[in-house]
Amino acid sequence: MARREMPEEFLHGYDRILDEVAQTGRRLNRDELASRRTVGEQAAEAGHSLRSLVNAHLTVTRAAWPRNASAPADSALAAVAQTIDALAEGYERAQHLAVRQEEAERREFIDDLLHGGADLGRLAERAERFGLRFSHAHAVAVAEGTAAYSETDPVARRVELALLGRFGDRQILLTTKDGRLVCIAPGDQTDVLTSFAKQAHAATDGGRVAVGRTHPGAGGVVQSYQEALNALGLAERMDLDDPVLHAADLLVYPVLTRDREAMADLVRSALGPLRQARGGAEPLLETLTAYFDSGCVSAEAARRLSLSVRALTYRLDRIHQLTGSNPADPLHRYTLHTAVIGARLLDWPAKEL
């Protein structure tokens, strides 16, 4: 039965090998072992199982081994053992090559997808093979931690197993890019992205996760990915504490920096005089940041800065003296607050504007 299932081409020459071994008791030579390795590779490439291949060779062994063989039974067993070992080696080699090719194609697809420069029509054809359908809108979540991660990293595997265990095959693509964890999912499956954020935050020991907005098509995946990356960069510059950031909640910041020169002019004009303070602008800029972040509540701002309320009030007065703008005055507050946000976005005063 096994022999009928396995095409003759994968058994060709084996009966001759057996005949010579039966007469001389010798072991398989280098060429014969190479031929069995080749058979193993070809069987794997043709989609046959290793079990079927081995069973077919055992069937031939039973049928072709001469009853009047001069070689002892040990020679037959040794020949069979060598044959099976060579078949398995070739079979595994073909499988490893197929896995490497699959990984290379997957990595090429991901790079083309997230880079955004590939032909969209061709990209859509390749997408279904990797679980994506561009007829749906998608959103991308990106997680980063203190280390760079690859697809074989235990952290990436832990997140992948957790998501697959909960959601199964839901057209989710999990991967890594530039050392970050990336999850691409249909935009209407917010539970997937929420779970990814939770699992990634835990697996990266408190890393930060950003979720881009939902957009249609292959170009939408690129756009959502870039939004997530921009959100991570923004969180670092703005020292945002939230472990999970949504690009939709941060749209005001790109608006503020769309005209970079205008924002730089506002920072120079509104906050430039703080450079005259003893110790430079940084302490007073930090004071304004804490004051605005605490909702302009002096006691809370003082607590965040580890200052007394009296010391905080002194600093606010000093800011008023230097800039001419009073942080406690609603008329001045918006200008100062916008300038403080701009300073953080533009990394002032560390960088000259």
C-alpha positions, 0 to 999 in steps of 0.5 A, a space after each residue: 500500500 505504501 509503495 503504491 502511494 509513493 511514485 516509483 521515481 522516489 524508489 528508483 535504484 534502491 533495489 539495486 543498492 539492496 542487491 549489492 549489499 546483500 551479496 557483499 555485506 558492505 555499507 552504502 557508499 557516498 554516491 548512494 547516500 547522496 542519492 537517498 538525500 536527493 530523494 528525501 529533498 525531492 519528496 519533501 518538495 513534492 509534498 509527500 510525508 517523510 513517514 510515507 517515504 520511509 514506509 515505501 523504502 521499507 516495503 522495497 527492502 522486504 520485497 527485494 532483499 534476497 532470501 539466499 543473501 550471503 550477507 548477515 542480517 546485521 548488514 541489512 539492518 545497517 543498510 536500512 538505517 543508513 538509508 532512512 538517515 539519508 532520506 531524513 537528512 535530505 527531507 529536513 534539509 528541504 524543509 529548512 530551505 522552504 522555511 527560510 524561503 518562506 521567512 525571506 518572502 514574508 520579511 520582503 512583503 512586510 518591508 514592502 508593505 510598511 515602507 510604502 514604495 512597492 506596487 500596490 496591485 502586486 502587494 495586494 496579490 501577495 497580502 492574502 497569503 500572509 493573512 491580509 485582505 486590503 478590501 478591509 480597512 486596517 489599523 497598525 499598533 506598534 510596541 517598543 521596549 528597552 530592547 530591540 526585538 526580532 521575530 524569533 525573540 521570546 518576547 515576540 513569540 510570547 505576544 504571538 502565542 497569546 493573541 493566536 490562542 485568544 483570537 485564532 486566525 482573524 487575518 492578523 499579521 504579527 511581525 517585527 520591524 526595526 526592533 519593534 513589535 508590530 500588529 496589523 489587524 482589521 480596523 473594526 477588530 479593536 479587541 485585537 489591537 487592545 489585547 496586543 497592546 496589553 500583551 506587548 506592554 507586559 511582555 516588554 516590561 512596561 514598554 510603550 504601545 501606539 495605535 494608528 488610525 484605521 485607513 483603507 487599502 495597502 496605503 492605509 496600512 503604511 499611513 497607520 504604521 507611520 502614525 503609530 511611529 510618530 505617536 511613539 516619537 511624540 510621546 518621548 519628546 513630550 514625556 507622556 506617561 500613558 503606556 498606550 497611545 492612540 494617534 487619534 488622540 494626538 492630532 493636535 500636536 501635528 497641527 501645532 508643528 505643521 508650520 514649524 517656523 511659526 511655532 519656533 517664532 512663538 517659542 523664541 518670542 514667548 519663552 526666549 527671555 527665560 534664558 536670562 534667569 539664573 540657571 538658564 531657561 530649563 528650570 522655569 520651563 519645567 515649572 511651566 510644564 508641571 503647572 500646565 500639566 497639573 491643570 494650573 493647580 499650584 499645590 499639585 504642580 509644587 508636589 510634582 516638582 518637589 517644591 513648596 507652594 511658596 517656591 513655586 509661586 516665586 518661580 511663576 512670578 519670575 516667569 511673569 517678570 521675564 516674559 511679561 506674561 502671567 501664567 495665572 492670567 487666562 489671557 496669557 495662559 493659552 499663549 504660554 501653554 502653546 509655547 511650552 508645547 512647542 518647546 517640547 516638540 522642538 526640543 528647545 532650549 537644548 536645540 537652537 531654533 
